[in-house]
Amino acid sequence: MTSFASRLRALGRDWSDNPSAMPDARKFLIFGVMAFGQFMALFDIQIVSASLNEVQAGLAAGPDEVSWVQTAYLMAELVMIPLSAYLARAMSTRWLFALSAGLFTVSSLLCGLAWNIESMIAFRAMQGFTGGAMVPLVFAVGFSIFSGKQRAMIPAILGTVAVIAPTAGPTAGGLITNAFDWRWLFFINILPGIVVTSLSIVVIRVDKARPSLFRSIDWSHFTAMAIFLAGLEYVLEEGPRKDWFGEPAIAIAAWLSFVGFVLFLERAFFSTNPVVTLRPFRKPIFAFACLFNLVIGFGMYASVYLVPVYLARVRGYDSLQIGTTVFVVGLAQLMSTFIAATLSQRIDMRWMITAGLSLFAGSLWLTSSMTSNWGFWELALPQAVRGLALMLCIVPSVNMALSAFPPAELGAASGLFNLMRNLGGAVGIAVVNTWLQDNARIAVARIGEALGHNGHEAGETLAALTARIGAVVPDPAQAALTAQGLMARVVGREALTLAFDDVFRIMAWMFLAALILVPFCRQAPGTQPPPSEAAAH
């Protein structure tokens, strides 16, 4: 009994005065709890993506309404991520993370109990806002409590979590919906959420709260940031579907977002107590790392979005088939985690990110050769290469972004760095949607021209198809209409496939263009030990 009590006292010991001196076992426990919380928050971004049809039917919602189940989550999460550094200083990491995990659990329960689409959207926004704080906090804590070889593993582990969580979301969502019901997409968070909340209160004691910061918070800065980020996400999400600025609501949101951005910058530079500080950008290496993270977020989220859309619209796959096909990316990332962590201790980060960007571009180029018959095996190699490339991109970018900052500045740097990845994803999904629609229309026009130039062959094909249908359909007019419909669907399918190829090809060139930045990523002298020295530790 005495031994058990002493273990409880040791578990609750406060290490906020010197967190780097705590035992390794305690460090890994704290990091494990926080990394799992981060996984939950990122996992729920995409968990509904493969089950939106079921959610739409269950809540009697329209197609435009149900898309907000994901949009509301992303908008709220974007606002919280940069705000988390300020809240952590005011509340302490312990209580912010515990409150975030607890409210995330409650909002998950409410999402599962939602009675209509309006309540679902509100609860998803709450879920995204509360869960968003868990994403950057684990980066800041990991870099502040670990050093040497242990610190070298942090970017690899968190990079794996940051990529596998949204990648695994559609797979798990499809399995859960098929086995139980779409409401269990949210109920599965309850038990893990309770565990994470409880452990956070007990073990995360790495800094002290400064409640006085709440009395001096710059509310105009917070409001400007919320309007800027939420408005931007709304424009990016709704723009491809509603003719961009031709829609009054989108034009108004874009204007409000721009005004919010200007006010946000003014407050960031001139406020005595800004909610989000831009001081980390004074280091050029951090600015370049954020640009890389923007590109990585664009490619990662856009590719995770495009492949399921191709499988659903071209191949007609269901949610389970889509999930098992895209999970190849996650498996490749798991296998490459150790490789990326080991290389980060032995070679220059610039060589590593060069390899990562090049391989990512190569995987996109391989995917740009898709035909309408591609399935699991044809997509396996490009997706495996992409999984390997992601880790070679993420690990050096995290190291470049966070390794040069003292613990006091890690929270702000981590929030801004993670914000750039999510912004890249939001921009990426909106842009590739627009590219896909435009390129599909162009491809349809080109196929129509080609059929017009070879009208005799097209006519023979249509006549043969009409004759085959006429063998089972007695009405000749109906048989002709059916044959024309089938011909149109084939043309539409092939045009859409060509559009996917064009989009993947453009993204490949974008990643190759990002290589231009690599030679400028020189670490300032004295901010990071050379690879050999880091390995020696």
Buried (B, 14 or more C-beta within 10 A) or exposed (E): EEEEEEEEEEEEEEBBEEBEEBEEEBBBBBBBBBBBBBBBBBBBBBBBBBBBBBBBEBBEBEEEBBBBBBBBBBBBBBBBBBBBBBBBBBBBBBBBBBBBBBBBBBBBBBBBEBEEBEBBBBBBBBBBBBBBBBBBBBBBBBBBBBEBBBBBBBBBBBBBBBBBBBBBBBBBBBBBBBEEBBBBBBBBBBEBBEBBBBBBBBBBBBBEBEEEBEEEBBEBBBBBBBBBBBBBBBBBBBBBBBEBBEBEEBEBBBEBBBBBBEBBEEBBEEBEEBBBBBBBEEBEBBBBBBBBBBBBBBBBBBBBBBBBBBBBBBBEBEBBBBBBBBBBBBBBBEEBBEBBBBBBBEEBBBEBBBBBBBBBBBBBBBBBEBEBEBEBEBBBEBBBBBBBBBBBBBBBBBBBBBBBBEBEBBBBBBBBBBBBBBBBBBBBBBBBBBBBBBBBEBBBEEBEEEBEEEEEEBEEBBEEBBEEBBEEBEEEEEBBBBBEEBBEEBBBBBBBBBBBBBBBBBBBEBBBEBEEBBEEBEBEEEEBBEBEEBBEE
